[in-house]
């Protein structure tokens, strides 16, 4: 029995058959308890008012450990697979009302879960970056993210200017989060074993509440710059309809991969959009 002010769970029901992984959902269940402990212990618990969301809990190997760390009213599970959601509700009845059978990408966080949020999860490879961008859009709520993703994705997110892996996700997420590559996970730690290595990373909200520029312009410049990463920014931006007269010429003469977050902010401060030209959106 695990106690954190409440009685939680007396262990999985041995009579309950384990749900089989579904290939079309890209399910790879973590099965190594040592990795699971290290994964969960990478999430901080200093804020007892914070809501915790586990994305894609699967069979509950992380859930079991999270229940030792958090109060039941704090923990929510988001599981798109109805079979797994039903299994989790029967295995962890105290959490039944907090198990949301929905695609996380369709969930409006502020509407369902107000207040500061911490996120943990083994993210599906095919949607990991999309999920992280959704969390980025909710950055005023989402204070911390600890997740397992494909190793190549983790490498890109942590990459610095000048690195071949540096790109749009690197800049946009690093603008608002401090990102750490924590450890690599061998394919044999999951069932079925994926064909690639995974990695656990941690994103912690930095002190930047708002960028010192038009944020929509910042996002657009990053995207455009890396869409034509072989071109210098001056040439990449020529056909956009943006006015570059006030932009830093030194930055315009560089390629996107050479600019850090502060450089893109400075560039955005000097770029203006012409009336009737491209509309600006943050994502």
Backbone as CSV, one residue per row, in Angstrom:
resi,resn,N_x,N_y,N_z,CA_x,CA_y,CA_z,C_x,C_y,C_z
1,UNK,0.843,-1.189,0.000,0.000,0.000,0.000,0.881,1.242,0.000
2,UNK,0.541,2.230,-0.820,1.298,3.463,-0.870,0.482,4.556,-0.197
3,UNK,1.115,5.292,0.695,0.422,6.319,1.456,1.050,7.683,1.179
4,UNK,0.227,8.611,0.730,0.633,10.006,0.651,-0.569,10.805,1.135
5,UNK,-0.946,10.596,2.379,-2.134,11.228,2.912,-3.394,10.440,2.609
6,UNK,-3.323,9.508,1.647,-4.470,8.701,1.255,-3.977,7.297,0.942
7,UNK,-4.858,6.319,1.066,-4.529,4.977,0.600,-4.750,4.947,-0.908
8,UNK,-3.720,4.536,-1.663,-3.833,4.537,-3.112,-4.209,3.171,-3.652
9,UNK,-3.285,2.257,-3.628,-3.434,1.088,-4.472,-2.650,-0.064,-3.864
10,UNK,-3.185,-1.252,-3.913,-2.529,-2.420,-3.346,-1.831,-3.251,-4.410
11,UNK,-1.454,-2.611,-5.505,-0.741,-3.328,-6.557,-1.687,-3.761,-7.658
12,UNK,-1.154,-4.027,-8.853,-1.994,-4.408,-9.985,-2.774,-5.680,-9.723
13,UNK,-3.934,-5.765,-10.285,-4.774,-6.950,-10.168,-4.197,-8.065,-11.031
14,UNK,-3.693,-9.122,-10.384,-3.031,-10.200,-11.114,-3.983,-10.959,-12.030
15,UNK,-5.308,-10.848,-11.770,-6.291,-11.537,-12.599,-6.657,-10.739,-13.849
16,UNK,-6.182,-9.515,-13.910,-6.534,-8.631,-15.010,-5.507,-8.788,-16.139
17,UNK,-5.890,-9.211,-17.319,-4.928,-9.395,-18.411,-4.312,-8.060,-18.835
18,UNK,-3.020,-8.084,-19.116,-2.345,-6.874,-19.557,-2.757,-6.539,-20.991
19,UNK,-3.152,-5.307,-21.246,-3.494,-4.918,-22.620,-2.288,-5.062,-23.544
20,UNK,-2.531,-5.537,-24.731,-1.457,-5.712,-25.696,-1.175,-4.388,-26.413
21,UNK,0.084,-4.143,-26.749,0.412,-2.896,-27.455,-0.200,-2.865,-28.846
22,UNK,-0.629,-1.682,-29.261,-1.239,-1.488,-30.575,-0.230,-0.796,-31.493
23,UNK,0.105,-1.480,-32.568,1.113,-0.967,-33.493,0.669,0.341,-34.135
24,UNK,-0.640,0.463,-34.462,-1.094,1.669,-35.160,-1.046,2.909,-34.280
25,UNK,-0.937,2.702,-32.960,-0.798,3.831,-32.037,0.661,4.062,-31.649
26,UNK,1.557,3.247,-32.203,2.980,3.401,-31.914,3.324,3.132,-30.464
27,UNK,2.643,2.168,-29.846,2.837,1.904,-28.418,4.072,1.041,-28.162
28,UNK,4.955,1.548,-27.306,6.123,0.812,-26.821,6.153,1.012,-25.305
29,UNK,5.768,0.000,-24.563,5.622,0.142,-23.121,6.963,-0.008,-22.418
30,UNK,7.334,0.994,-21.639,8.520,0.892,-20.804,8.294,-0.224,-19.798
31,UNK,9.301,-1.104,-19.626,9.111,-2.239,-18.731,10.235,-2.407,-17.711
32,UNK,11.252,-1.560,-17.760,12.364,-1.687,-16.825,12.123,-0.825,-15.594
33,UNK,12.021,-1.419,-14.391,11.697,-0.646,-13.189,12.775,0.365,-12.798
34,UNK,14.046,0.047,-13.061,15.116,0.990,-12.717,15.016,2.255,-13.571
35,UNK,14.751,2.077,-14.864,14.571,3.233,-15.747,13.342,4.024,-15.319
36,UNK,12.271,3.315,-14.946,11.044,3.987,-14.517,11.287,4.854,-13.281
37,UNK,12.028,4.324,-12.306,12.341,5.104,-11.103,13.168,6.342,-11.459
38,UNK,14.161,6.151,-12.298,15.020,7.274,-12.682,14.216,8.329,-13.439
39,UNK,13.316,7.863,-14.277,12.427,8.726,-15.066,11.576,9.589,-14.128
40,UNK,10.868,8.951,-13.222,9.956,9.661,-12.322,10.715,10.575,-11.362
41,UNK,11.874,10.148,-10.902,12.655,10.963,-9.973,13.273,12.185,-10.636
42,UNK,13.214,12.254,-11.961,13.717,13.428,-12.675,12.734,14.586,-12.640
43,UNK,11.509,14.306,-12.229,10.473,15.337,-12.124,10.506,15.920,-10.724
44,UNK,10.532,17.229,-10.601,10.582,17.862,-9.283,9.185,17.917,-8.666
45,UNK,9.149,17.920,-7.359,7.860,17.909,-6.632,7.814,19.004,-5.574
46,UNK,8.570,20.070,-5.790,8.657,21.111,-4.768,7.369,21.916,-4.641
47,UNK,6.562,21.952,-5.683,5.330,22.751,-5.658,4.133,21.831,-5.436
48,UNK,3.640,21.784,-4.212,2.550,20.858,-3.890,1.206,21.305,-4.461
49,UNK,1.139,22.532,-4.984,-0.120,23.003,-5.582,-0.185,22.666,-7.065
50,UNK,0.876,22.110,-7.596,0.959,21.885,-9.031,0.213,20.620,-9.452
51,UNK,-0.465,20.708,-10.582,-1.108,19.540,-11.180,-0.070,18.776,-11.991
52,UNK,-0.115,17.445,-11.915,0.775,16.596,-12.696,-0.040,15.865,-13.756
53,UNK,0.439,15.894,-14.985,-0.210,15.187,-16.082,0.746,14.126,-16.609
54,UNK,0.268,12.896,-16.685,1.040,11.867,-17.360,0.405,11.629,-18.729
55,UNK,1.192,11.824,-19.760,0.716,11.613,-21.126,1.079,10.194,-21.552
56,UNK,0.088,9.446,-22.005,0.333,8.086,-22.480,0.842,7.152,-21.400
57,UNK,0.090,6.959,-20.309,0.563,6.117,-19.197,0.695,4.642,-19.538
58,UNK,0.045,4.203,-20.615,0.179,2.795,-21.007,-0.350,1.860,-19.931
59,UNK,0.513,0.938,-19.499,0.119,-0.022,-18.466,0.361,0.494,-17.051
60,UNK,0.906,1.692,-16.915,0.993,2.314,-15.598,2.291,2.147,-14.841
61,UNK,3.401,1.826,-15.519,4.654,1.642,-14.789,5.136,2.945,-14.144
62,UNK,4.893,4.082,-14.801,5.234,5.366,-14.197,4.149,5.809,-13.220
63,UNK,2.907,5.506,-13.555,1.774,5.889,-12.708,1.944,5.341,-11.298
64,UNK,2.342,4.092,-11.200,2.529,3.450,-9.902,3.504,4.240,-9.029
65,UNK,4.556,4.761,-9.645,5.566,5.534,-8.912,5.099,6.958,-8.647
66,UNK,4.383,7.535,-9.594,3.874,8.893,-9.408,2.907,8.958,-8.235
67,UNK,2.181,7.875,-8.018,1.211,7.843,-6.928,1.890,7.865,-5.557
68,UNK,3.174,7.558,-5.523,3.923,7.646,-4.273,4.448,9.060,-4.041
69,UNK,4.379,9.884,-5.082,4.964,11.222,-5.019,3.916,12.325,-4.885
70,UNK,2.715,12.088,-5.405,1.729,13.156,-5.522,0.433,12.790,-4.831
71,UNK,-0.306,13.803,-4.420,-1.639,13.605,-3.880,-2.577,13.182,-5.018
72,UNK,-3.614,12.406,-4.725,-4.479,11.923,-5.813,-5.177,13.031,-6.585
73,UNK,-5.495,14.141,-5.920,-6.173,15.222,-6.629,-5.234,15.955,-7.586
74,UNK,-3.931,15.718,-7.465,-2.959,16.394,-8.327,-2.725,15.675,-9.651
75,UNK,-2.929,14.367,-9.668,-2.473,13.549,-10.780,-3.575,13.267,-11.794
76,UNK,-3.295,13.559,-13.062,-4.208,13.264,-14.165,-3.477,12.413,-15.200
77,UNK,-4.190,11.448,-15.761,-3.641,10.611,-16.816,-4.388,10.895,-18.110
78,UNK,-3.654,11.054,-19.193,-4.266,11.285,-20.496,-3.884,10.124,-21.401
79,UNK,-4.859,9.282,-21.721,-4.609,8.061,-22.490,-5.613,7.957,-23.623
80,UNK,-5.121,7.971,-24.858,-5.998,7.963,-26.031,-6.607,6.589,-26.293
81,UNK,-5.960,5.528,-25.839,-6.408,4.157,-26.089,-7.486,3.768,-25.071
82,UNK,-8.742,3.571,-25.497,-9.822,3.229,-24.563,-9.555,1.945,-23.784
83,UNK,-8.909,0.978,-24.403,-8.612,-0.272,-23.710,-7.669,-0.035,-22.540
84,UNK,-6.632,0.753,-22.784,-5.690,1.069,-21.711,-6.330,1.958,-20.655
85,UNK,-7.139,2.910,-21.086,-7.812,3.785,-20.123,-8.700,2.981,-19.184
86,UNK,-9.422,2.009,-19.732,-10.281,1.157,-18.916,-9.446,0.318,-17.950
87,UNK,-8.333,-0.205,-18.436,-7.424,-0.993,-17.594,-6.902,-0.145,-16.433
88,UNK,-6.519,1.091,-16.721,-5.990,1.981,-15.693,-7.057,2.350,-14.665
89,UNK,-8.286,2.551,-15.117,-9.370,2.888,-14.188,-9.648,1.744,-13.227
90,UNK,-9.559,0.514,-13.735,-9.802,-0.646,-12.865,-8.599,-0.936,-11.967
91,UNK,-7.408,-0.615,-12.457,-6.204,-0.858,-11.667,-5.992,0.213,-10.611
92,UNK,-6.334,1.452,-10.938,-6.169,2.586,-10.022,-7.511,3.296,-9.840
93,UNK,-8.445,2.676,-9.151,-9.799,3.251,-9.044,-9.828,4.635,-8.405
94,UNK,-8.864,4.930,-7.533,-8.847,6.240,-6.896,-8.587,7.351,-7.918
95,UNK,-8.023,6.989,-9.067,-7.740,7.969,-10.116,-8.762,7.950,-11.249
96,UNK,-9.788,7.141,-11.132,-10.721,6.915,-12.245,-11.275,8.206,-12.837
97,UNK,-11.631,9.148,-11.983,-12.213,10.397,-12.487,-11.161,11.331,-13.083
98,UNK,-9.895,10.983,-12.895,-8.800,11.801,-13.413,-8.118,11.160,-14.616
99,UNK,-8.732,10.115,-15.154,-8.182,9.466,-16.339,-8.979,9.936,-17.550
100,UNK,-8.333,10.694,-18.409,-9.002,11.309,-19.551,-8.715,10.499,-20.806
101,UNK,-9.764,9.941,-21.397,-9.615,9.150,-22.623,-9.751,10.088,-23.814
102,UNK,-8.637,10.699,-24.161,-8.653,11.725,-25.206,-7.251,11.835,-25.797
103,UNK,-7.181,12.263,-27.027,-5.892,12.593,-27.633,-5.389,13.870,-26.970
104,UNK,-4.197,13.831,-26.420,-3.677,15.004,-25.712,-3.683,16.250,-26.597
105,UNK,-3.479,16.076,-27.879,-3.440,17.218,-28.789,-4.792,17.918,-28.894
106,UNK,-5.868,17.238,-28.493,-7.211,17.824,-28.538,-7.638,18.410,-27.192
107,UNK,-6.758,18.344,-26.204,-7.104,18.775,-24.855,-6.772,20.254,-24.656
108,UNK,-7.727,21.018,-24.142,-7.479,22.419,-23.802,-7.084,22.486,-22.333
109,UNK,-5.810,22.674,-22.063,-5.313,22.579,-20.697,-5.957,23.599,-19.760
110,UNK,-5.991,24.857,-20.177,-6.517,25.898,-19.295,-7.974,25.639,-18.916
111,UNK,-8.709,24.994,-19.805,-10.131,24.731,-19.572,-10.331,23.554,-18.621
112,UNK,-9.518,22.500,-18.788,-9.688,21.291,-17.990,-8.840,21.280,-16.722
113,UNK,-7.655,21.881,-16.796,-6.713,21.785,-15.680,-6.090,23.149,-15.404
114,UNK,-6.793,24.013,-14.688,-6.243,25.342,-14.404,-5.068,25.258,-13.433
115,UNK,-4.242,26.303,-13.460,-3.123,26.354,-12.529,-1.837,25.827,-13.128
116,UNK,-0.737,25.897,-12.361,0.557,25.424,-12.863,0.555,23.918,-13.082
117,UNK,1.298,23.485,-14.091,1.270,22.078,-14.502,2.687,21.540,-14.684
118,UNK,2.881,20.296,-14.241,4.074,19.532,-14.551,3.642,18.369,-15.429
119,UNK,4.455,18.018,-16.411,4.092,16.975,-17.377,5.164,15.899,-17.398
120,UNK,4.727,14.653,-17.466,5.640,13.531,-17.615,5.018,12.554,-18.605
121,UNK,5.852,11.841,-19.349,5.264,10.864,-20.251,6.254,10.272,-21.239
122,UNK,5.919,9.074,-21.685,6.620,8.404,-22.767,5.875,8.791,-24.038
123,UNK,6.372,9.786,-24.757,5.628,10.363,-25.873,5.744,9.492,-27.122
124,UNK,4.645,9.337,-27.866,4.712,8.568,-29.121,5.679,9.241,-30.085
125,UNK,6.542,8.454,-30.691,7.564,9.015,-31.582,6.969,9.905,-32.656
126,UNK,5.867,9.469,-33.253,5.319,10.180,-34.408,4.688,11.526,-34.056
127,UNK,4.402,11.753,-32.774,3.738,13.005,-32.378,4.491,13.768,-31.289
128,UNK,5.695,13.353,-30.977,6.417,13.948,-29.844,6.639,15.449,-30.025
129,UNK,7.148,15.854,-31.188,7.424,17.274,-31.405,6.129,18.079,-31.414
130,UNK,5.077,17.514,-31.996,3.776,18.185,-32.018,3.244,18.385,-30.600
131,UNK,3.418,17.382,-29.752,2.987,17.491,-28.353,3.789,18.564,-27.628
132,UNK,5.084,18.593,-27.865,5.931,19.592,-27.206,5.585,21.004,-27.664
133,UNK,5.228,21.167,-28.943,4.803,22.486,-29.415,3.471,22.891,-28.771
134,UNK,2.594,21.927,-28.546,1.331,22.236,-27.860,1.614,22.697,-26.431
135,UNK,2.530,22.011,-25.760,2.912,22.407,-24.405,3.578,23.779,-24.412
136,UNK,4.355,24.061,-25.449,4.972,25.381,-25.587,3.909,26.465,-25.689
137,UNK,2.836,26.185,-26.430,1.743,27.162,-26.549,1.104,27.449,-25.196
138,UNK,1.171,26.480,-24.284,0.615,26.636,-22.932,1.720,26.899,-21.911
139,UNK,2.789,27.570,-22.350,3.979,27.738,-21.511,3.748,28.535,-20.231
140,UNK,2.718,29.357,-20.206,2.456,30.094,-18.965,1.898,29.175,-17.883
141,UNK,1.369,28.031,-18.294,0.884,27.027,-17.350,1.895,25.930,-17.091
142,UNK,2.545,25.480,-18.145,3.401,24.286,-18.066,4.784,24.675,-17.569
143,UNK,5.060,24.323,-16.327,6.300,24.730,-15.669,7.454,23.749,-15.887
144,UNK,7.127,22.480,-16.103,8.169,21.467,-16.237,7.657,20.298,-17.073
145,UNK,8.546,19.735,-17.880,8.217,18.569,-18.707,9.366,17.578,-18.599
146,UNK,9.049,16.349,-18.222,10.028,15.265,-18.270,9.437,14.207,-19.181
147,UNK,10.122,13.915,-20.283,9.523,13.009,-21.256,10.571,12.132,-21.924
148,UNK,10.085,10.994,-22.429,10.939,10.119,-23.208,10.550,10.261,-24.669
149,UNK,11.536,10.519,-25.502,11.321,10.713,-26.927,12.402,9.944,-27.681
150,UNK,12.284,9.884,-28.976,13.328,9.282,-29.793,14.636,10.049,-29.567
151,UNK,15.745,9.326,-29.489,17.026,9.963,-29.157,17.368,11.106,-30.111
152,UNK,17.066,10.929,-31.390,17.372,11.974,-32.368,16.579,13.242,-32.091
153,UNK,15.354,13.098,-31.622,14.544,14.263,-31.265,15.148,14.967,-30.053
154,UNK,15.553,14.197,-29.059,16.185,14.763,-27.867,17.445,15.544,-28.235
155,UNK,18.229,14.980,-29.140,19.458,15.635,-29.580,19.159,16.962,-30.263
156,UNK,18.113,16.980,-31.091,17.736,18.225,-31.773,17.271,19.282,-30.778
157,UNK,16.487,18.874,-29.802,15.956,19.841,-28.843,17.057,20.489,-28.011
158,UNK,18.113,19.734,-27.743,19.203,20.235,-26.907,20.320,20.900,-27.709
159,UNK,20.258,20.812,-29.043,21.340,21.307,-29.887,21.525,22.818,-29.749
160,UNK,22.760,23.251,-29.947,23.122,24.662,-29.852,23.448,25.220,-31.236
161,UNK,23.475,26.549,-31.381,23.782,27.157,-32.681,25.080,26.604,-33.274
162,UNK,25.059,26.381,-34.586,26.215,25.860,-35.274,26.232,24.356,-35.388
163,UNK,25.363,23.683,-34.642,25.279,22.234,-34.690,24.330,21.818,-35.811
164,UNK,24.644,20.733,-36.512,23.804,20.288,-37.625,22.401,19.894,-37.175
165,UNK,22.239,19.530,-35.897,20.926,19.133,-35.377,20.085,20.323,-34.916
166,UNK,20.677,21.499,-34.895,20.003,22.713,-34.426,18.948,23.127,-35.446
167,UNK,17.721,23.398,-34.966,16.660,23.757,-35.895,15.511,24.455,-35.196
168,UNK,14.352,24.431,-35.827,13.171,25.137,-35.306,12.813,24.714,-33.884
169,UNK,12.683,23.400,-33.594,12.330,23.010,-32.216,13.367,23.478,-31.194
170,UNK,14.640,23.445,-31.573,15.710,23.878,-30.663,15.481,25.324,-30.236
171,UNK,15.280,26.209,-31.209,15.156,27.637,-30.912,13.871,27.953,-30.160
172,UNK,12.747,27.451,-30.671,11.457,27.827,-30.085,11.318,27.330,-28.652
173,UNK,11.716,26.093,-28.389,11.585,25.561,-27.035,12.637,26.137,-26.099
174,UNK,13.855,26.359,-26.591,14.898,26.927,-25.746,14.624,28.388,-25.395
175,UNK,13.754,29.042,-26.165,13.397,30.424,-25.853,12.698,30.525,-24.503
176,UNK,11.971,29.469,-24.131,11.165,29.530,-22.908,11.477,28.427,-21.893
177,UNK,12.300,27.460,-22.280,12.616,26.346,-21.379,14.119,26.066,-21.371
178,UNK,14.629,25.706,-20.200,15.978,25.166,-20.089,15.852,23.662,-20.304
179,UNK,16.590,23.134,-21.276,16.416,21.740,-21.696,17.667,20.929,-21.360
180,UNK,17.467,19.784,-20.717,18.571,18.892,-20.360,18.344,17.496,-20.948
181,UNK,19.376,16.951,-21.533,19.382,15.555,-21.966,19.817,14.752,-20.745
182,UNK,18.914,13.943,-20.194,19.196,13.260,-18.935,19.876,11.912,-19.131
183,UNK,19.275,11.034,-19.922,19.903,9.732,-20.156,19.267,9.039,-21.356
184,UNK,20.036,8.100,-21.906,19.605,7.320,-23.067,18.924,6.041,-22.590
185,UNK,17.910,5.616,-23.329,17.173,4.395,-22.997,17.335,3.396,-24.144
186,UNK,17.890,2.232,-23.832,18.104,1.190,-24.833,16.755,0.630,-25.300
187,UNK,16.640,0.251,-26.568,15.370,-0.301,-27.067,14.866,-1.496,-26.271
188,UNK,15.768,-2.280,-25.690,15.353,-3.480,-24.949,14.619,-3.152,-23.664
189,UNK,14.625,-1.876,-23.265,13.924,-1.473,-22.039,12.421,-1.335,-22.274
190,UNK,11.998,-1.429,-23.531,10.580,-1.279,-23.874,10.062,-2.543,-24.552
191,UNK,8.751,-2.709,-24.493,8.114,-3.841,-25.151,6.879,-3.353,-25.904
192,UNK,6.799,-3.646,-27.215,7.865,-4.219,-28.043,9.023,-3.247,-28.179
193,UNK,10.214,-3.774,-28.427,11.401,-2.927,-28.540,11.319,-2.084,-29.806
194,UNK,11.458,-0.765,-29.691,11.488,0.070,-30.899,12.775,-0.182,-31.671
195,UNK,12.843,0.312,-32.875,14.020,0.097,-33.712,15.100,1.141,-33.468
196,UNK,14.821,2.080,-32.592,15.764,3.167,-32.312,15.910,3.345,-30.798
197,UNK,16.971,4.031,-30.393,17.150,4.367,-28.983,16.220,5.527,-28.612
198,UNK,15.905,5.598,-27.342,15.113,6.698,-26.803,15.982,7.505,-25.843
199,UNK,15.460,8.622,-25.395,16.163,9.431,-24.407,15.148,10.139,-23.537
200,UNK,15.499,10.339,-22.277,14.666,11.104,-21.353,15.265,12.495,-21.228
201,UNK,14.442,13.503,-21.428,14.881,14.891,-21.335,13.998,15.631,-20.325
202,UNK,14.527,16.738,-19.836,13.756,17.573,-18.903,13.760,19.003,-19.415
203,UNK,12.566,19.585,-19.473,12.405,20.981,-19.855,11.840,21.730,-18.651
204,UNK,12.557,22.729,-18.193,12.092,23.533,-17.058,11.918,24.980,-17.504
205,UNK,10.784,25.529,-17.158,10.445,26.898,-17.580,11.494,27.875,-17.087
206,UNK,12.015,28.693,-18.003,12.993,29.694,-17.603,12.284,30.973,-17.162
207,UNK,13.031,32.015,-16.963,12.456,33.251,-16.423,11.842,34.157,-17.491
208,UNK,11.942,33.752,-18.738,11.396,34.572,-19.827,9.884,34.425,-19.892
209,UNK,9.178,35.433,-19.462,7.719,35.408,-19.556,7.272,35.780,-20.962
210,UNK,7.899,36.831,-21.495,7.589,37.281,-22.852,8.890,37.732,-23.511
211,UNK,9.018,37.467,-24.792,10.203,37.900,-25.521,10.151,39.401,-25.762
212,UNK,11.305,40.017,-25.855,11.396,41.468,-26.038,11.249,41.837,-27.520
213,UNK,10.204,41.292,-28.135,9.939,41.553,-29.550,8.522,41.086,-29.842
214,UNK,8.091,41.259,-31.071,6.822,40.696,-31.510,7.016,39.168,-31.570
215,UNK,6.358,38.448,-30.668,6.615,37.002,-30.571,6.168,36.260,-31.826
216,UNK,5.082,36.696,-32.434,4.633,36.052,-33.668,5.684,36.219,-34.763
217,UNK,6.288,37.403,-34.841,7.348,37.642,-35.810,8.551,36.746,-35.511
218,UNK,8.894,36.625,-34.243,10.010,35.749,-33.823,9.784,34.322,-34.322
219,UNK,8.599,33.779,-34.081,8.295,32.417,-34.500,8.367,32.280,-36.018
220,UNK,7.864,33.279,-36.738,7.876,33.221,-38.191,9.297,33.261,-38.744
221,UNK,10.125,34.115,-38.181,11.499,34.234,-38.667,12.280,32.944,-38.442
222,UNK,12.061,32.322,-37.314,12.738,31.054,-37.031,12.322,30.004,-38.056
223,UNK,11.014,29.911,-38.297,10.518,28.917,-39.260,11.055,29.168,-40.660
224,UNK,10.953,30.405,-41.124,11.387,30.733,-42.479,12.891,30.504,-42.622
225,UNK,13.646,30.919,-41.616,15.090,30.779,-41.674,15.538,29.336,-41.827
226,UNK,14.895,28.427,-41.107,15.305,27.027,-41.158,14.674,26.268,-42.324
227,UNK,13.599,26.801,-42.875,13.041,26.185,-44.084,14.010,26.316,-45.252
228,UNK,14.819,27.358,-45.203,15.840,27.577,-46.242,17.196,27.758,-45.553
229,UNK,17.569,26.757,-44.778,18.717,26.904,-43.887,20.041,27.071,-44.629
230,UNK,20.103,26.729,-45.895,21.337,26.915,-46.665,21.501,28.365,-47.130
231,UNK,20.423,29.130,-47.074,20.487,30.524,-47.513,20.786,31.452,-46.339
232,UNK,21.446,32.554,-46.643,21.576,33.599,-45.636,20.187,34.188,-45.392
233,UNK,19.969,34.672,-44.193,18.629,35.131,-43.816,18.122,36.250,-44.728
234,UNK,19.010,37.097,-45.189,18.584,38.179,-46.095,17.898,37.600,-47.328
235,UNK,18.485,36.556,-47.905,17.918,35.937,-49.101,16.685,35.103,-48.777
236,UNK,16.704,34.430,-47.634,15.557,33.606,-47.242,14.318,34.455,-47.005
237,UNK,14.522,35.703,-46.561,13.391,36.575,-46.215,12.942,37.483,-47.368
238,UNK,13.659,37.448,-48.488,13.357,38.369,-49.587,11.920,38.283,-50.080
239,UNK,11.405,37.066,-50.214,10.091,36.877,-50.826,8.945,36.910,-49.819
240,UNK,9.224,37.273,-48.593,8.184,37.195,-47.557,7.291,38.430,-47.494
241,UNK,7.754,39.537,-48.034,6.986,40.765,-47.899,7.340,41.539,-46.646
242,UNK,8.316,41.049,-45.888,8.745,41.756,-44.681,9.682,42.908,-45.058
243,UNK,9.648,43.958,-44.275,10.551,45.083,-44.446,11.783,44.862,-43.577
244,UNK,12.964,44.871,-44.226,14.198,44.525,-43.519,15.096,45.739,-43.267
245,UNK,14.615,46.939,-43.589,15.460,48.130,-43.517,16.045,48.359,-42.126
246,UNK,15.278,48.054,-41.097,15.731,48.323,-39.726,16.390,47.104,-39.082
247,UNK,16.463,45.995,-39.801,17.034,44.769,-39.239,18.552,44.838,-39.194
248,UNK,19.148,44.177,-38.231,20.597,44.140,-38.061,21.227,43.482,-39.295
249,UNK,22.029,44.226,-40.076,22.611,43.658,-41.294,23.565,42.496,-41.011
250,UNK,24.227,42.545,-39.871,25.128,41.459,-39.515,24.401,40.144,-39.337
251,UNK,23.193,40.195,-38.772,22.390,38.980,-38.590,21.809,38.513,-39.915
252,UNK,21.405,39.465,-40.758,20.825,39.101,-42.057,21.842,38.396,-42.953
253,UNK,23.113,38.625,-42.693,24.154,38.013,-43.506,24.581,36.639,-42.978
254,UNK,23.874,36.139,-41.984,24.149,34.816,-41.433,23.046,33.839,-41.825
255,UNK,23.333,32.562,-41.701,22.311,31.526,-41.859,21.613,31.316,-40.527
256,UNK,20.401,30.793,-40.576,19.597,30.615,-39.357,20.321,29.778,-38.316
257,UNK,21.061,28.767,-38.758,21.704,27.850,-37.813,22.785,28.520,-36.971
258,UNK,23.176,29.751,-37.345,24.204,30.467,-36.591,23.620,31.337,-35.484
259,UNK,22.305,31.521,-35.483,21.663,32.449,-34.542,21.122,31.726,-33.313
260,UNK,21.405,32.286,-32.144,20.802,31.812,-30.916,19.474,32.510,-30.683
261,UNK,18.829,32.184,-29.572,17.528,32.789,-29.261,17.632,34.311,-29.205
262,UNK,18.634,34.832,-28.515,18.783,36.288,-28.372,18.989,36.952,-29.731
263,UNK,19.691,36.260,-30.638,19.906,36.818,-31.981,18.594,36.906,-32.753
264,UNK,17.766,35.862,-32.660,16.480,35.895,-33.351,15.567,36.972,-32.761
265,UNK,15.657,37.193,-31.454,14.880,38.265,-30.826,15.319,39.611,-31.393
266,UNK,16.631,39.804,-31.476,17.161,41.060,-32.012,16.742,41.248,-33.465
267,UNK,16.772,40.169,-34.233,16.355,40.242,-35.633,14.880,40.622,-35.730
268,UNK,14.049,40.010,-34.893,12.606,40.281,-34.912,12.300,41.723,-34.522
269,UNK,13.156,42.320,-33.713,12.945,43.713,-33.310,13.073,44.667,-34.496
270,UNK,13.850,44.255,-35.503,14.090,45.144,-36.632,13.331,44.805,-37.893
271,UNK,12.585,43.716,-37.877,11.832,43.306,-39.065,10.371,43.725,-38.912
272,UNK,9.811,44.287,-39.953,8.407,44.710,-39.924,7.660,44.006,-41.051
273,UNK,6.368,43.752,-40.826,5.544,43.132,-41.866,4.830,44.227,-42.647
274,UNK,4.830,44.091,-43.956,4.159,45.076,-44.806,2.657,44.844,-44.798
275,UNK,1.853,45.899,-44.826,0.390,45.745,-44.848,-0.044,44.881,-46.027
276,UNK,-0.962,43.974,-45.784,-1.497,43.147,-46.844,-0.641,41.968,-47.214
277,UNK,0.514,41.847,-46.575,1.400,40.723,-46.862,1.109,39.588,-45.888
278,UNK,2.098,38.755,-45.643,1.891,37.577,-44.810,1.326,37.933,-43.446
279,UNK,0.284,37.236,-43.054,-0.233,37.389,-41.705,0.692,36.675,-40.734
280,UNK,0.779,37.166,-39.520,1.663,36.573,-38.540,0.893,35.685,-37.576
281,UNK,1.381,34.477,-37.407,0.832,33.582,-36.400,1.993,33.011,-35.610
282,UNK,1.735,32.710,-34.345,2.823,32.259,-33.481,3.260,30.835,-33.803
283,UNK,2.366,30.017,-34.392,2.726,28.623,-34.624,2.378,28.233,-36.045
